[in-house]
Amino acid sequence: MIYKFYQQHIFPHVLNQVMQTPSLMDKRRELLLPISGDVLEIGFGTGLNLPFYQQVNTLYALEPNPDIYHLAVQRVHEAPFEVQHIQAHAEKLPFADHSLDHIVSTWTLCSVANLETALDEIYRVLKVGGTFHLVEHVLHDQNLYIQRLQNLLTPIQKRLADGCHLNRNIQRALTDATLELRECTYFNAVGIPKIGQRMLLARAQKT
């Protein structure tokens, strides 16, 4: 009962605040400003990406957690383009094969229950030449001590943060999904604890 209350009434607000860290908002801008047309966003969350979509016609906002999406309602109403909420999971996308030019994920792949299946679905629904745009915190690629901590603490993090993994190698997962990396930049996010501050901004194309 206490854990369910935490998931429904506390964690969404914590997530909303943490995800507004200035360094993360800057990366949202960098990732999203070039995108145009119709877009699927996986893990829409509380709608923090909306101001950075400047050339979008329709945004398909996939968010399985209604308690989190509830915090996005005001931002959705203020968006200057159409936003369609889709309550579904990344492992089973309700879109036809080869139907989308752009898919976006910002700090979502860490919490997808089955990452391999989700990436297979992303590959399936992208058109040939379509692009998956993402930014994610990742398994540290330089510091073995932090790597060990990430592996040790991930079971606890999953409970506290709605399934979030600290130790996923996202670049390798993208490659395994046969998506071709067109951009791949690692950085340390200012204002985030060292255990989770190593990040990857990438654009991966279906060829």
C-alpha positions as CSV (number, residue, x, y, z in Angstrom):
1,M,0.0,0.0,0.0
2,I,2.8,2.5,0.9
3,Y,4.8,1.6,-2.2
4,K,1.7,2.0,-4.4
5,F,1.1,5.5,-2.8
6,Y,4.7,6.4,-3.5
7,Q,4.5,5.3,-7.2
8,Q,1.2,7.2,-7.8
9,H,1.6,10.4,-5.7
10,I,5.3,11.0,-4.9
11,F,7.5,9.6,-7.7
12,P,5.8,11.4,-10.6
13,H,6.5,14.8,-8.8
14,V,10.1,13.8,-8.0
15,L,10.6,12.8,-11.6
16,N,9.1,16.0,-12.9
17,Q,11.6,18.1,-10.8
18,V,14.7,16.0,-11.5
19,M,14.1,16.0,-15.2
20,Q,14.0,19.9,-15.2
21,T,17.7,20.0,-14.2
22,P,19.1,22.8,-16.5
23,S,21.8,20.6,-18.1
24,L,19.2,18.1,-19.0
25,M,16.9,20.7,-20.5
26,D,19.8,22.0,-22.6
27,K,20.2,18.5,-24.0
28,R,16.5,18.2,-24.8
29,R,16.9,21.4,-26.9
30,E,19.9,20.0,-28.7
31,L,18.2,16.7,-29.5
32,L,14.8,18.0,-30.5
33,L,15.1,21.3,-32.3
34,P,16.1,19.7,-35.7
35,I,13.1,17.3,-35.8
36,S,10.1,18.0,-38.0
37,G,6.9,16.4,-39.2
38,D,5.1,13.7,-37.3
39,V,6.9,12.2,-34.3
40,L,6.4,9.4,-31.8
41,E,7.8,10.1,-28.4
42,I,8.3,7.1,-26.2
43,G,8.0,7.8,-22.5
44,F,6.4,11.2,-22.8
45,G,6.4,11.7,-19.1
46,T,5.3,15.1,-17.9
47,G,5.7,16.8,-21.3
48,L,9.0,18.6,-20.7
49,N,10.0,18.1,-24.3
50,L,7.1,20.1,-25.7
51,P,8.7,23.5,-25.9
52,F,11.6,22.2,-28.0
53,Y,9.6,20.8,-30.8
54,Q,9.6,23.7,-33.2
55,Q,8.7,22.1,-36.5
56,V,6.4,19.2,-35.5
57,N,2.9,18.6,-37.0
58,T,1.6,15.8,-34.7
59,L,3.2,14.3,-31.6
60,Y,2.2,10.8,-30.6
61,A,2.8,11.0,-26.8
62,L,3.3,7.4,-25.6
63,E,3.1,7.3,-21.8
64,P,1.9,4.1,-20.1
65,N,1.7,5.7,-16.6
66,P,-1.5,7.8,-16.3
67,D,-0.3,9.3,-13.0
68,I,2.7,10.7,-14.7
69,Y,0.8,11.8,-17.8
70,H,-1.6,13.7,-15.6
71,L,1.1,16.2,-14.8
72,A,1.5,16.9,-18.5
73,V,-2.0,17.9,-19.2
74,Q,-1.5,21.7,-18.9
75,R,1.6,21.6,-21.1
76,V,-0.3,19.5,-23.7
77,H,-3.1,22.1,-23.8
78,E,-0.6,24.9,-24.4
79,A,1.3,23.1,-27.2
80,P,0.9,24.8,-30.6
81,F,0.5,21.4,-32.4
82,E,-1.6,18.3,-32.1
83,V,-0.6,16.0,-29.2
84,Q,-2.2,12.5,-29.1
85,H,-1.8,10.6,-25.9
86,I,-1.2,6.9,-26.4
87,Q,-1.3,4.7,-23.3
88,A,0.8,1.8,-24.4
89,H,4.3,0.3,-23.7
90,A,7.4,0.5,-25.9
91,E,7.5,-3.3,-26.2
92,K,4.3,-3.2,-28.2
93,L,3.9,-0.1,-30.3
94,P,0.4,0.4,-31.8
95,F,1.8,1.5,-35.2
96,A,2.1,-0.2,-38.6
97,D,5.4,-1.4,-40.0
98,H,7.6,1.2,-41.7
99,S,5.2,4.0,-40.7
100,L,7.2,6.7,-38.9
101,D,10.0,9.0,-39.8
102,H,11.0,10.0,-36.3
103,I,10.9,8.4,-32.9
104,V,12.2,10.2,-29.7
105,S,13.2,8.9,-26.3
106,T,14.6,11.1,-23.5
107,W,15.7,9.2,-20.4
108,T,13.2,6.4,-21.0
109,L,15.2,3.4,-22.3
110,C,16.6,3.0,-18.8
111,S,13.1,2.0,-17.4
112,V,11.8,-0.1,-20.3
113,A,11.2,-3.6,-18.9
114,N,12.5,-5.4,-22.0
115,L,14.9,-3.2,-23.9
116,E,15.6,-5.6,-26.7
117,T,12.0,-6.0,-27.5
118,A,11.4,-2.3,-27.4
119,L,14.2,-1.6,-29.8
120,D,12.9,-4.3,-32.1
121,E,9.6,-2.5,-32.1
122,I,11.3,0.8,-32.8
123,Y,13.1,-0.7,-35.8
124,R,9.8,-2.3,-37.0
125,V,7.8,0.9,-37.1
126,L,10.5,3.2,-38.5
127,K,10.5,3.8,-42.2
128,V,13.7,3.0,-44.0
129,G,15.8,6.1,-43.5
130,G,13.9,7.0,-40.4
131,T,15.7,8.1,-37.3
132,F,15.6,7.2,-33.6
133,H,16.6,10.3,-31.6
134,L,17.6,9.7,-27.9
135,V,19.4,10.9,-24.9
136,E,19.9,8.5,-21.9
137,H,22.0,7.9,-18.8
138,V,24.2,4.9,-19.3
139,L,26.7,2.4,-17.8
140,H,29.8,4.5,-17.2
141,D,32.3,3.8,-20.0
142,Q,35.4,5.2,-18.2
143,N,35.2,4.7,-14.5
144,L,35.2,1.0,-13.3
145,Y,34.4,2.0,-9.7
146,I,31.2,3.8,-10.8
147,Q,30.4,0.8,-13.1
148,R,30.5,-1.5,-10.1
149,L,28.3,0.8,-8.0
150,Q,25.8,1.1,-10.9
151,N,25.6,-2.7,-11.1
152,L,25.3,-3.0,-7.3
153,L,22.6,-0.3,-6.9
154,T,20.4,-1.0,-10.0
155,P,18.1,-3.4,-8.1
156,I,17.3,-0.7,-5.6
157,Q,17.0,2.0,-8.2
158,K,14.5,-0.1,-10.1
159,R,12.2,-0.1,-7.1
160,L,12.7,3.6,-6.3
161,A,12.4,4.9,-9.9
162,D,9.8,3.0,-11.7
163,G,12.1,0.3,-13.3
164,C,15.1,2.6,-14.0
165,H,18.4,0.7,-14.6
166,L,21.6,2.5,-13.9
167,N,23.8,0.0,-15.8
168,R,22.5,-0.3,-19.4
169,N,24.9,-0.1,-22.3
170,I,22.6,1.8,-24.7
171,Q,25.1,2.1,-27.5
172,R,25.6,-1.6,-27.7
173,A,21.9,-2.2,-27.5
174,L,21.3,0.1,-30.5
175,T,24.0,-1.7,-32.5
176,D,22.5,-5.1,-31.6
177,A,19.1,-3.8,-32.9
178,T,20.8,-3.1,-36.3
179,L,20.3,0.6,-36.0
180,E,23.1,2.6,-37.6
181,L,24.5,5.3,-35.4
182,R,24.6,8.7,-37.2
183,E,25.5,10.6,-34.1
184,C,26.9,9.3,-30.8
185,T,28.1,11.7,-28.1
186,Y,28.9,11.0,-24.4
187,F,28.8,13.6,-21.8
188,N,28.6,14.1,-18.0
189,A,25.4,15.9,-17.0
190,V,26.0,18.8,-14.6
191,G,23.8,18.7,-11.5
192,I,23.3,15.0,-11.5
193,P,24.9,12.6,-9.0
194,K,28.0,10.8,-10.3
195,I,26.2,7.4,-10.2
196,G,23.9,8.5,-13.0
197,Q,25.6,11.5,-14.7
198,R,27.2,9.7,-17.6
199,M,24.9,10.3,-20.6
200,L,24.6,9.4,-24.3
201,L,23.0,11.6,-27.0
202,A,22.5,9.6,-30.2
203,R,20.7,9.5,-33.5
204,A,20.3,6.0,-34.9
205,Q,18.9,5.3,-38.4
206,K,17.1,2.4,-39.9
207,T,19.0,1.6,-43.2
